[in-house]
Amino acid sequence: MKKFIFIGVLGLFVLGACNSTVTHTHNEHEHEAEGHNHATEGHNHAAEGHNHAAEGHNHEAEGHDHSAHGGECSGDHSHGATASHKEGAEAHSDEIILPKAKADAAGVKVSTVEPAPFQQVIKTSGQVLAAQGDESVAVATVAGVVSFRGKVTEGMSVGNGTPLVTISSHNIADGDPVQRARIAYEVSKKEYERMKALVQNKIVSDKDFAQAEQSYENARISYEALSKNHSAIGQNITAPIAGYVKSILVKEGDYVTIGQPLVSVTQNRRLFLRAEVSEKYYTYLRTISSANFQTPYNNQVYELKALNGRLLSFGKAAGDNSFYVPVTFEFDNKGEVIPGSFVEVFLLSSPMENVISLPRTALTEEQGIYFVYLQLDEEGYKKQEVTIGADNGKSVQILTGVKPGDRVVTEGAYQVRLASASNAIPAHSHEH
């Protein structure tokens, strides 16, 4: 009898233990202890792509029907919810998190992709050429503060001697340079006249007299040069030659020193861009309408359209011993374009409609593969591989990887790239 009682108690203990394990397993699925009740929080797995049946976690298919278990013990009950949440986290493992405040500070800008017209591009090399003529720079003859004489703009026509800039020296520590030059001139003149009388009487040597004469001449030339364009408000700086203002090198109120460049004046209002095009593109030359070019010394891309440029001519054939056909443009001589410099040329050819294009600044390159960064939400970004087509120096045609409506980082892509590799960026914490 004692044996039967002992066996009965042991059976009840085992059954109680199994029921306890099943209850615990059910609690994991319901998430009541952690506040993850799917009914109250709206985390419907079917709506969010976490349907257990769709993901291969259907309990009936896997033999995990709770009703079928009855009082049986099984350690497999606890795996369904855990596996589902792991897969949900892995779906966002490639997301880059960059807080909005950091993105703004880094200058990150995002644009929505929209199809727009674009042009076929022929990439080649060329040279900027100057027309025959001189170029000169007006420099400061005194130290002081700059003020412009009327309206001085790039491209305006000026005559030889036209006032451009006034330099005021009234408030500088060294005083008015014209006054100092006048005093120096008067002192040297008196000394010269005194020495002239003495040398006639053999009181001073010819050498001392020659030195006094040289000092007098230097002082006279300096004073006359300064006083020539001097007025009550300061020293006037005039155009050294007749021509066109190419570039203004100072701003109103700038302090300048003697010899500092102020305004460059050129007799050439226009410059030429000569591109050398391979003979294989000869049939396309008639479709060329304009061009962009990039300078090697500052990597800036200039648009002939913005420089009032126009196509002048293209060669009928290549020159002797040459496989290239010349294409020549004319454009305004403005900015930092240096005549004689060799440049990279982007010839703009036939138009294309409904093209997806992005600024060059949106692209990053890794071992010959190009990427952009898509914005998923306010703080989330994703690295996206793209293939590129035509490149006009400013923008690039995107063939694959981006679609209309995508939000793409157009400025600050490098900062997003750094964020993706930084350990300081926190893990994904968004609710999806």
The 8 nearest C-alpha neighbors of each residue, nearest first, counted from 0:
[[1, 3, 2, 4, 5, 6, 7, 8],
 [2, 0, 4, 3, 5, 6, 7, 8],
 [1, 3, 5, 0, 4, 6, 7, 8],
 [4, 2, 6, 0, 1, 5, 7, 8],
 [3, 5, 1, 7, 2, 6, 8, 0],
 [4, 6, 2, 8, 7, 3, 1, 9],
 [7, 5, 9, 3, 4, 8, 10, 2],
 [6, 8, 4, 10, 9, 5, 3, 11],
 [9, 7, 11, 5, 10, 6, 12, 4],
 [8, 10, 6, 12, 7, 11, 5, 13],
 [11, 9, 7, 13, 12, 8, 6, 14],
 [10, 12, 14, 8, 9, 13, 15, 7],
 [13, 11, 9, 15, 10, 14, 8, 16],
 [14, 12, 16, 10, 15, 11, 17, 9],
 [15, 13, 11, 17, 16, 12, 10, 18],
 [16, 14, 12, 18, 13, 17, 11, 19],
 [15, 17, 19, 13, 14, 18, 12, 20],
 [18, 16, 20, 14, 72, 19, 15, 21],
 [17, 19, 21, 15, 20, 16, 22, 14],
 [18, 20, 16, 22, 17, 21, 15, 23],
 [21, 19, 23, 17, 22, 18, 24, 16],
 [20, 22, 24, 18, 23, 19, 25, 17],
 [23, 21, 25, 19, 20, 24, 18, 26],
 [24, 22, 26, 20, 25, 21, 19, 27],
 [25, 23, 21, 27, 77, 26, 22, 76],
 [24, 26, 22, 28, 27, 23, 21, 29],
 [25, 27, 23, 29, 24, 28, 30, 22],
 [28, 26, 30, 24, 25, 29, 23, 77],
 [29, 27, 25, 26, 30, 80, 24, 77],
 [28, 30, 26, 31, 27, 36, 25, 35],
 [31, 29, 35, 27, 33, 32, 28, 36],
 [30, 32, 34, 29, 33, 36, 35, 26],
 [33, 31, 30, 34, 26, 35, 27, 29],
 [34, 32, 30, 31, 35, 36, 27, 29],
 [33, 35, 31, 32, 36, 30, 40, 37],
 [36, 34, 30, 33, 37, 31, 40, 29],
 [35, 37, 38, 39, 31, 30, 34, 29],
 [36, 38, 42, 40, 39, 41, 35, 43],
 [37, 39, 36, 41, 40, 42, 43, 35],
 [38, 40, 36, 37, 41, 35, 42, 34],
 [41, 39, 37, 42, 38, 36, 35, 43],
 [42, 40, 43, 37, 38, 39, 36, 44],
 [41, 43, 37, 40, 44, 38, 47, 46],
 [44, 42, 46, 45, 41, 37, 47, 38],
 [45, 43, 49, 50, 47, 46, 42, 48],
 [44, 46, 50, 43, 48, 47, 49, 51],
 [47, 45, 43, 44, 48, 49, 50, 42],
 [48, 46, 44, 49, 45, 43, 42, 50],
 [47, 49, 45, 50, 46, 44, 53, 54],
 [50, 48, 44, 47, 45, 51, 83, 54],
 [51, 49, 45, 44, 53, 52, 48, 54],
 [50, 52, 56, 57, 54, 53, 49, 55],
 [51, 53, 57, 55, 56, 50, 54, 58],
 [54, 52, 50, 51, 55, 56, 49, 57],
 [55, 53, 51, 52, 56, 50, 49, 57],
 [54, 56, 52, 53, 57, 51, 60, 61],
 [55, 57, 51, 52, 54, 58, 79, 61],
 [58, 56, 52, 51, 60, 59, 55, 61],
 [57, 59, 63, 61, 60, 64, 56, 62],
 [58, 60, 64, 62, 61, 57, 63, 65],
 [61, 59, 57, 58, 62, 63, 56, 55],
 [62, 60, 58, 59, 63, 57, 56, 64],
 [61, 63, 59, 60, 64, 58, 67, 57],
 [62, 64, 58, 59, 61, 65, 76, 60],
 [65, 63, 59, 67, 66, 58, 62, 68],
 [64, 66, 68, 67, 63, 69, 58, 59],
 [67, 65, 68, 64, 69, 63, 70, 59],
 [66, 68, 64, 65, 69, 63, 62, 71],
 [69, 67, 65, 71, 66, 70, 64, 63],
 [68, 70, 67, 71, 66, 65, 72, 18],
 [69, 71, 68, 72, 18, 17, 14, 21],
 [72, 70, 68, 69, 73, 17, 18, 21],
 [71, 73, 17, 70, 74, 21, 20, 68],
 [74, 72, 75, 76, 71, 21, 68, 20],
 [73, 75, 76, 77, 72, 20, 24, 78],
 [76, 74, 73, 77, 78, 63, 79, 24],
 [77, 75, 74, 78, 24, 73, 63, 79],
 [76, 78, 24, 75, 79, 27, 74, 80],
 [79, 77, 81, 76, 75, 80, 82, 74],
 [78, 80, 81, 82, 77, 56, 83, 76],
 [81, 79, 83, 82, 28, 78, 84, 77],
 [80, 82, 84, 78, 83, 79, 85, 77],
 [83, 81, 85, 84, 80, 79, 78, 86],
 [82, 84, 80, 86, 81, 85, 87, 79],
 [85, 83, 87, 81, 86, 82, 88, 80],
 [84, 86, 82, 88, 87, 83, 89, 81],
 [85, 87, 89, 83, 84, 88, 90, 82],
 [88, 86, 84, 90, 85, 89, 83, 91],
 [89, 87, 85, 90, 86, 91, 84, 92],
 [88, 90, 92, 86, 91, 87, 85, 93],
 [91, 89, 87, 88, 92, 86, 93, 85],
 [92, 90, 89, 94, 93, 88, 87, 427],
 [91, 93, 89, 94, 90, 88, 427, 95],
 [94, 92, 91, 95, 381, 90, 382, 89],
 [93, 95, 381, 91, 92, 380, 379, 96],
 [96, 94, 380, 419, 379, 381, 97, 93],
 [95, 97, 379, 378, 380, 98, 94, 424],
 [96, 98, 378, 102, 99, 379, 95, 418],
 [99, 97, 378, 101, 100, 102, 96, 377],
 [98, 100, 102, 101, 378, 103, 97, 377],
 [99, 101, 103, 102, 98, 104, 97, 105],
 [102, 100, 104, 98, 99, 103, 105, 97],
 [101, 103, 99, 105, 107, 104, 100, 98],
 [104, 102, 106, 100, 105, 101, 107, 99],
 [103, 105, 101, 102, 106, 100, 107, 99],
 [104, 106, 102, 103, 107, 101, 411, 414],
 [107, 105, 103, 104, 411, 108, 102, 410],
 [106, 108, 411, 102, 410, 105, 103, 109],
 [109, 107, 410, 408, 409, 106, 411, 110],
 [108, 110, 408, 407, 409, 406, 107, 111],
 [111, 109, 406, 407, 112, 409, 408, 108],
 [110, 112, 406, 405, 404, 407, 113, 109],
 [113, 111, 403, 404, 405, 406, 110, 114],
 [112, 114, 403, 111, 115, 355, 404, 356],
 [115, 113, 353, 355, 354, 403, 112, 116],
 [114, 116, 353, 354, 352, 113, 117, 355],
 [117, 115, 352, 351, 353, 354, 350, 118],
 [118, 116, 351, 350, 354, 352, 115, 119],
 [119, 117, 350, 351, 349, 348, 347, 120],
 [118, 120, 348, 349, 347, 389, 350, 121],
 [119, 121, 347, 346, 348, 389, 391, 345],
 [120, 122, 346, 345, 123, 347, 119, 348],
 [123, 121, 345, 344, 120, 346, 124, 343],
 [122, 124, 344, 343, 276, 121, 345, 275],
 [125, 123, 343, 344, 274, 342, 275, 122],
 [124, 126, 274, 342, 273, 275, 341, 344],
 [125, 127, 341, 273, 342, 340, 272, 128],
 [128, 126, 272, 338, 339, 340, 271, 273],
 [129, 127, 271, 338, 339, 270, 272, 126],
 [130, 128, 270, 338, 271, 131, 127, 339],
 [131, 129, 267, 132, 270, 128, 271, 269],
 [130, 132, 129, 133, 267, 266, 128, 134],
 [133, 131, 266, 267, 130, 134, 265, 129],
 [134, 132, 266, 265, 135, 131, 267, 240],
 [133, 135, 265, 264, 266, 132, 136, 263],
 [136, 134, 264, 263, 265, 239, 133, 137],
 [135, 137, 263, 262, 264, 138, 260, 239],
 [136, 138, 262, 261, 260, 239, 263, 238],
 [139, 137, 260, 261, 258, 259, 136, 140],
 [140, 138, 258, 257, 259, 141, 260, 256],
 [139, 141, 257, 258, 138, 142, 225, 236],
 [142, 140, 257, 139, 143, 256, 176, 166],
 [143, 141, 256, 257, 255, 168, 139, 140],
 [142, 144, 168, 167, 166, 254, 255, 141],
 [143, 145, 254, 167, 166, 253, 252, 255],
 [146, 144, 166, 252, 253, 251, 165, 254],
 [145, 147, 251, 165, 164, 252, 166, 148],
 [148, 146, 164, 149, 165, 163, 251, 145],
 [149, 147, 164, 163, 162, 165, 150, 146],
 [148, 150, 147, 151, 163, 164, 162, 146],
 [151, 149, 152, 148, 147, 163, 155, 164],
 [150, 152, 149, 163, 153, 147, 155, 148],
 [153, 151, 155, 154, 150, 244, 247, 246],
 [152, 154, 244, 245, 155, 246, 247, 333],
 [153, 155, 244, 243, 245, 152, 156, 268],
 [156, 154, 243, 244, 153, 152, 157, 151],
 [155, 157, 243, 242, 154, 244, 158, 241],
 [158, 156, 242, 241, 243, 161, 155, 159],
 [157, 159, 241, 161, 160, 242, 240, 238],
 [158, 160, 241, 240, 238, 161, 239, 157],
 [161, 159, 237, 238, 158, 239, 162, 240],
 [160, 162, 237, 238, 158, 159, 157, 163],
 [163, 161, 237, 236, 164, 160, 235, 148],
 [164, 162, 237, 148, 236, 147, 161, 238],
 [163, 165, 147, 236, 148, 146, 235, 162],
 [166, 164, 235, 146, 234, 145, 233, 236],
 [167, 165, 145, 234, 144, 233, 143, 146],
 [166, 168, 233, 143, 144, 169, 234, 232],
 [167, 169, 143, 175, 171, 170, 142, 166],
 [170, 168, 175, 167, 171, 174, 233, 143],
 [169, 171, 168, 172, 174, 167, 175, 143],
 [170, 172, 168, 174, 173, 169, 143, 175],
 [171, 173, 174, 170, 169, 168, 175, 143],
 [174, 172, 171, 175, 176, 168, 170, 179],
 [175, 173, 172, 171, 176, 169, 168, 170],
 [174, 176, 178, 168, 177, 169, 179, 173],
 [177, 175, 179, 178, 180, 174, 141, 168],
 [178, 176, 180, 179, 175, 225, 181, 226],
 [179, 177, 181, 175, 180, 176, 182, 174],
 [178, 180, 176, 182, 177, 181, 183, 175],
 [179, 181, 177, 222, 183, 178, 182, 184],
 [182, 180, 184, 178, 179, 183, 222, 177],
 [183, 181, 185, 179, 184, 180, 186, 178],
 [184, 182, 180, 186, 181, 185, 187, 179],
 [183, 185, 218, 181, 187, 182, 219, 186],
 [186, 184, 188, 182, 187, 183, 181, 189],
 [187, 185, 183, 189, 188, 184, 182, 190],
 [188, 186, 215, 190, 184, 189, 185, 191],
 [187, 189, 191, 185, 186, 190, 215, 184],
 [190, 188, 192, 186, 191, 187, 193, 185],
 [191, 189, 187, 193, 188, 192, 194, 186],
 [190, 192, 188, 194, 211, 189, 193, 212],
 [193, 191, 195, 189, 194, 190, 188, 196],
 [194, 192, 190, 195, 196, 191, 189, 197],
 [195, 193, 197, 191, 196, 192, 208, 198],
 [194, 196, 192, 198, 193, 197, 191, 199],
 [197, 195, 194, 193, 199, 198, 192, 200],
 [196, 198, 194, 202, 200, 199, 195, 203],
 [197, 199, 201, 203, 200, 195, 196, 202],
 [200, 198, 197, 201, 196, 195, 202, 203],
 [199, 201, 197, 198, 202, 196, 203, 195],
 [200, 202, 198, 199, 203, 197, 204, 205],
 [201, 203, 197, 200, 198, 204, 199, 196],
 [204, 202, 198, 201, 197, 207, 205, 208],
 [205, 203, 206, 207, 198, 208, 201, 202],
 [204, 206, 208, 207, 209, 198, 203, 201],
 [205, 207, 209, 204, 208, 210, 203, 211],
 [208, 206, 210, 204, 209, 205, 211, 203],
 [207, 209, 205, 211, 206, 210, 194, 212],
 [208, 210, 212, 206, 207, 211, 205, 213],
 [211, 209, 213, 207, 212, 208, 214, 206],
 [212, 210, 208, 214, 191, 209, 213, 215],
 [211, 213, 209, 215, 210, 214, 191, 208],
 [214, 212, 210, 216, 215, 211, 209, 217],
 [215, 213, 211, 217, 212, 216, 218, 210],
 [214, 216, 187, 212, 218, 213, 188, 217],
 [217, 215, 219, 213, 218, 214, 220, 212],
 [218, 216, 214, 220, 219, 215, 221, 213],
 [219, 217, 184, 221, 215, 216, 220, 222],
 [218, 220, 216, 222, 217, 184, 221, 215],
 [221, 219, 223, 217, 222, 218, 224, 216],
 [222, 220, 218, 224, 219, 223, 217, 225],
 [223, 221, 180, 225, 219, 224, 220, 181],
 [224, 222, 226, 220, 225, 221, 227, 219],
 [223, 225, 221, 227, 222, 226, 220, 228],
 [226, 224, 222, 223, 227, 177, 221, 228],
 [225, 227, 229, 223, 228, 224, 222, 177],
 [226, 228, 224, 225, 229, 223, 222, 235],
 [229, 227, 235, 226, 234, 225, 230, 236],
 [228, 230, 234, 226, 227, 233, 235, 225],
 [231, 229, 233, 232, 234, 228, 235, 226],
 [230, 232, 233, 229, 234, 167, 169, 235],
 [233, 231, 230, 167, 234, 165, 229, 166],
 [234, 232, 167, 230, 166, 231, 229, 165],
 [233, 235, 229, 166, 165, 228, 230, 167],
 [236, 234, 165, 228, 164, 229, 237, 162],
 [237, 235, 164, 163, 162, 165, 234, 137],
 [236, 238, 162, 160, 161, 163, 239, 235],
 [237, 239, 160, 161, 159, 240, 137, 162],
 [238, 240, 159, 137, 160, 237, 135, 136],
 [241, 239, 159, 238, 242, 158, 135, 264],
 [240, 242, 158, 159, 157, 266, 238, 239],
 [243, 241, 266, 265, 157, 156, 264, 240],
 [244, 242, 156, 265, 155, 264, 154, 157],
 [243, 245, 264, 154, 153, 155, 246, 263],
 [246, 244, 264, 153, 263, 333, 154, 243],
 [245, 247, 263, 153, 244, 262, 248, 334],
 [248, 246, 262, 249, 261, 263, 153, 245],
 [247, 249, 261, 262, 246, 260, 250, 263],
 [250, 248, 261, 247, 253, 251, 262, 145],
 [251, 249, 253, 252, 248, 145, 247, 146],
 [250, 252, 146, 145, 253, 147, 249, 144],
 [251, 253, 145, 144, 146, 250, 254, 249],
 [254, 252, 145, 144, 250, 251, 255, 249],
 [255, 253, 144, 143, 145, 252, 256, 142],
 [256, 254, 142, 143, 253, 259, 144, 257],
 [255, 257, 142, 259, 258, 141, 139, 143],
 [256, 258, 141, 139, 140, 142, 259, 255],
 [257, 259, 139, 138, 140, 256, 260, 141],
 [258, 260, 138, 139, 257, 256, 255, 261],
 [261, 259, 138, 137, 262, 136, 258, 139],
 [260, 262, 248, 138, 137, 249, 259, 247],
 [263, 261, 247, 137, 248, 136, 246, 260],
 [264, 262, 136, 246, 245, 135, 244, 137],
 [265, 263, 244, 245, 135, 243, 134, 136],
 [266, 264, 134, 267, 243, 242, 245, 133],
 [265, 267, 242, 132, 133, 243, 134, 268],
 [268, 266, 265, 269, 132, 130, 270, 243],
 [267, 269, 332, 243, 331, 266, 265, 154],
 [268, 270, 331, 332, 267, 330, 329, 271],
 [271, 269, 129, 330, 332, 329, 128, 331],
 [270, 272, 329, 128, 328, 127, 129, 273],
 [273, 271, 127, 328, 327, 126, 128, 329],
 [272, 274, 327, 126, 125, 326, 271, 127],
 [275, 273, 125, 326, 325, 124, 276, 327],
 [274, 276, 325, 323, 324, 125, 124, 326],
 [277, 275, 324, 323, 325, 274, 123, 278],
 [276, 278, 323, 279, 280, 322, 324, 275],
 [277, 279, 281, 280, 323, 322, 324, 276],
 [280, 278, 277, 281, 282, 276, 283, 323],
 [281, 279, 278, 283, 282, 277, 284, 276],
 [280, 282, 278, 283, 284, 279, 277, 324],
 [283, 281, 280, 284, 285, 279, 286, 278],
 [282, 284, 280, 281, 286, 285, 287, 348],
 [285, 283, 286, 281, 287, 282, 280, 313],
 [284, 286, 283, 287, 282, 288, 281, 348],
 [285, 287, 348, 284, 283, 349, 288, 347],
 [288, 286, 348, 284, 347, 285, 289, 346],
 [289, 287, 347, 348, 286, 310, 290, 346],
 [290, 288, 347, 287, 346, 310, 303, 309],
 [291, 289, 346, 347, 345, 303, 302, 292],
 [292, 290, 302, 345, 301, 303, 344, 346],
 [291, 293, 344, 301, 343, 300, 345, 342],
 [294, 292, 300, 343, 299, 342, 298, 301],
 [293, 295, 342, 298, 296, 299, 297, 292],
 [296, 294, 298, 297, 342, 293, 341, 299],
 [295, 297, 294, 298, 299, 340, 293, 342],
 [296, 298, 299, 295, 294, 293, 300, 335],
 [299, 297, 295, 294, 293, 296, 300, 342],
 [298, 300, 297, 293, 294, 301, 295, 296],
 [299, 301, 293, 292, 392, 298, 302, 291],
 [302, 300, 292, 291, 293, 303, 299, 305],
 [303, 301, 291, 304, 305, 306, 290, 300],
 [304, 302, 308, 306, 305, 291, 290, 307],
 [303, 305, 302, 307, 306, 308, 289, 309],
 [304, 306, 303, 302, 307, 308, 301, 330],
 [307, 305, 303, 308, 331, 304, 330, 302],
 [308, 306, 304, 305, 330, 331, 303, 309],
 [307, 309, 330, 303, 306, 329, 304, 328],
 [308, 310, 329, 328, 311, 330, 289, 307],
 [309, 311, 328, 312, 327, 329, 289, 288],
 [312, 310, 328, 327, 309, 329, 313, 326],
 [313, 311, 327, 310, 326, 314, 328, 325],
 [314, 312, 326, 325, 327, 315, 324, 311],
 [313, 315, 316, 325, 324, 326, 312, 317],
 [316, 314, 313, 317, 324, 325, 281, 312],
 [317, 315, 314, 324, 318, 278, 323, 325],
 [318, 316, 324, 323, 321, 322, 319, 314],
 [317, 319, 321, 320, 316, 324, 323, 322],
 [318, 320, 321, 317, 322, 316, 323, 324],
 [319, 321, 318, 322, 317, 323, 316, 324],
 [322, 320, 318, 319, 323, 317, 324, 278],
 [321, 323, 278, 317, 277, 320, 324, 318],
 [324, 322, 277, 276, 317, 278, 275, 321],
 [323, 325, 317, 276, 275, 314, 316, 278],
 [326, 324, 275, 314, 274, 313, 276, 327],
 [325, 327, 313, 274, 273, 312, 275, 314],
 [328, 326, 273, 312, 311, 272, 313, 274],
 [329, 327, 310, 272, 311, 271, 309, 273],
 [328, 330, 271, 308, 309, 270, 272, 311],
 [331, 329, 308, 269, 270, 306, 307, 271],
 [332, 330, 269, 306, 333, 307, 268, 270],
 [331, 333, 269, 270, 268, 245, 330, 334],
 [334, 332, 245, 331, 246, 335, 336, 153],
 [333, 335, 336, 246, 332, 245, 153, 337],
 [336, 334, 337, 333, 246, 332, 297, 245],
 [335, 337, 334, 338, 333, 332, 294, 127],
 [336, 338, 340, 335, 339, 127, 128, 294],
 [339, 337, 128, 127, 129, 340, 336, 270],
 [338, 340, 128, 127, 337, 126, 341, 129],
 [341, 339, 127, 338, 126, 337, 342, 294],
 [342, 340, 126, 125, 127, 339, 343, 294],
 [341, 343, 294, 125, 293, 126, 124, 344],
 [342, 344, 124, 293, 292, 123, 125, 294],
 [343, 345, 292, 124, 123, 122, 291, 125],
 [346, 344, 122, 291, 391, 290, 121, 292],
 [345, 347, 290, 121, 120, 344, 122, 348],
 [348, 346, 120, 290, 289, 287, 118, 119],
 [347, 349, 287, 119, 286, 120, 118, 288],
 [350, 348, 119, 118, 286, 351, 287, 347],
 [351, 349, 118, 117, 119, 348, 352, 116],
 [352, 350, 117, 118, 116, 349, 354, 353],
 [351, 353, 116, 354, 115, 117, 350, 114],
 [354, 352, 114, 115, 116, 355, 351, 117],
 [355, 353, 114, 115, 352, 116, 356, 117],
 [354, 356, 114, 397, 396, 113, 115, 353],
 [357, 355, 396, 395, 397, 354, 394, 358],
 [356, 358, 394, 395, 359, 361, 396, 355],
 [359, 357, 394, 360, 361, 393, 395, 409],
 [358, 360, 394, 361, 362, 393, 395, 357],
 [359, 361, 358, 362, 410, 409, 412, 411],
 [362, 360, 409, 359, 358, 408, 412, 371],
 [363, 361, 371, 360, 359, 370, 369, 364],
 [362, 364, 370, 369, 371, 365, 361, 412],
 [363, 365, 369, 368, 367, 370, 366, 362],
 [364, 366, 368, 367, 369, 363, 370, 362],
 [367, 365, 368, 364, 369, 363, 370, 384],
 [366, 368, 365, 364, 369, 363, 370, 386],
 [369, 367, 365, 364, 366, 370, 384, 385],
 [370, 368, 364, 363, 385, 384, 362, 365],
 [369, 371, 384, 363, 383, 385, 362, 364],
 [370, 372, 362, 383, 361, 382, 363, 384],
 [371, 373, 382, 381, 408, 383, 407, 380],
 [374, 372, 407, 381, 380, 406, 375, 408],
 [373, 375, 380, 406, 376, 379, 407, 381],
 [376, 374, 379, 380, 373, 381, 377, 406],
 [377, 375, 379, 378, 374, 380, 373, 406],
 [376, 378, 379, 99, 375, 374, 98, 380],
 [379, 377, 98, 97, 376, 96, 99, 380],
 [378, 380, 96, 376, 375, 95, 377, 374],
 [381, 379, 374, 95, 375, 373, 94, 372],
 [380, 382, 373, 94, 372, 95, 383, 374],
 [381, 383, 372, 371, 373, 370, 384, 380],
 [382, 384, 371, 370, 372, 381, 385, 400],
 [383, 385, 370, 369, 400, 371, 382, 386],
 [386, 384, 400, 399, 370, 369, 383, 387],
 [387, 385, 399, 398, 397, 369, 400, 388],
 [386, 388, 397, 398, 396, 385, 395, 389],
 [389, 387, 396, 397, 398, 390, 395, 386],
 [388, 390, 396, 120, 395, 119, 391, 387],
 [389, 391, 395, 392, 394, 396, 120, 388],
 [392, 390, 345, 393, 394, 120, 395, 389],
 [391, 393, 390, 394, 300, 345, 291, 292],
 [394, 392, 391, 359, 358, 300, 395, 390],
 [395, 393, 358, 359, 357, 391, 392, 390],
 [394, 396, 390, 356, 357, 389, 359, 358],
 [395, 397, 356, 388, 389, 387, 355, 390],
 [398, 396, 387, 356, 355, 399, 388, 386],
 [397, 399, 386, 387, 388, 396, 400, 385],
 [400, 398, 386, 385, 401, 397, 387, 402],
 [399, 401, 385, 384, 383, 386, 402, 398],
 [402, 400, 399, 405, 385, 403, 397, 398],
 [401, 403, 405, 404, 400, 112, 355, 399],
 [404, 402, 112, 113, 405, 114, 401, 355],
 [403, 405, 112, 111, 402, 406, 113, 401],
 [406, 404, 112, 403, 111, 402, 407, 401],
 [405, 407, 111, 374, 110, 373, 112, 109],
 [408, 406, 373, 109, 110, 372, 409, 374],
 [407, 409, 109, 372, 108, 410, 361, 412],
 [410, 408, 361, 109, 108, 360, 407, 358],
 [411, 409, 108, 107, 412, 408, 360, 361],
 [410, 412, 107, 414, 413, 106, 108, 105],
 [413, 411, 415, 414, 410, 408, 361, 416],
 [412, 414, 416, 411, 415, 417, 363, 410],
 [415, 413, 417, 411, 416, 412, 418, 105],
 [416, 414, 418, 412, 417, 413, 419, 411],
 [415, 417, 413, 419, 414, 418, 412, 420],
 [416, 418, 414, 420, 415, 419, 421, 413],
 [417, 419, 415, 421, 416, 420, 414, 424],
 [420, 418, 416, 417, 95, 421, 415, 96],
 [419, 421, 417, 418, 422, 416, 424, 423],
 [422, 420, 418, 423, 419, 424, 417, 416],
 [421, 423, 424, 420, 425, 418, 419, 426],
 [422, 424, 421, 425, 418, 420, 426, 419],
 [423, 425, 422, 421, 418, 96, 426, 97],
 [426, 424, 423, 427, 96, 422, 428, 97],
 [425, 427, 428, 424, 96, 95, 92, 94],
 [428, 426, 429, 96, 425, 94, 91, 95],
 [427, 429, 426, 430, 425, 96, 431, 88],
 [430, 428, 427, 431, 379, 378, 426, 96],
 [431, 429, 428, 427, 42, 88, 87, 91],
 [430, 429, 47, 87, 42, 428, 91, 88]]
